[in-house]
Amino acid sequence: MTTETNSVFDTVKEAFAPMNGAFKNLQNVEVPEVARDFVKRAANTAKERAAEIYAGSEKVTAAVETAVADSVSEATKISRNIQQAIYQDAEAFFAGIDKLASAKSFNEALQIQSDLARASGETFLSRAKSTSEYFGKLVANGAKTVQDNFAKAYNTTA
C-alpha cells in the first residue's frame, strides 16, 4: 500500500512540476519602479477619495441631524399649541356652562347658546387659518433648509 501511495504521490508531483518551476521563477521576478509608483499613486488617490467621501457623508449626516432636530422642535411647538387650544376650549366650555346657568329665561339661554356656538365657530376658523399658514411656512422653510444643507454637502464633496 505504501508503494501505491508513493506512486500516486510521485505522479501528482510530476504533473505539477512545471507549475512549481514557474512559481519559483515568479518569486525572483523584479517589479519595475514605474509599476510600484503607479500602485502607490493609485492607492493615495483612493485614500484621498475615501477621505472626501467620509467628509461629505459627515456633512450629509449633520444636515439630516439638523433637519431632525428642527422637526422635533417644531413637533414640540405643535404639541404645546394643541394642548393650549384644548385648555382654552375647556375654559370656554365651562364659561359657557356658567353663562347658561345664569340665564333667567329660555330665550336668554337660546341667545347665550347661539353666541357660544358662533364664538366657537369663529375660534375654529381662526385656528384653521393660522394652522394652515403655519404648516405652509413650516413646509417651505423645511424644504429650503434641506435643499440648502444638501447643496452645501454636495458642493464640498464635488
CORSUL-V888074 format. One record per run of one state. SS is the DSSP state (a for helix, b for strand, c for the rest). FROM is the first residue (numbers start at 1). LEN is the number of residues. If there is no record, write none. Layout:
BEGIN
[[SS;FROM;LEN] [SS;FROM;LEN]]
END
This chain:
BEGIN
[[c;1;1] [a;2;14] [c;16;1] [a;17;11] [c;28;5] [a;33;69] [c;102;4] [a;106;52] [c;158;1]]
END
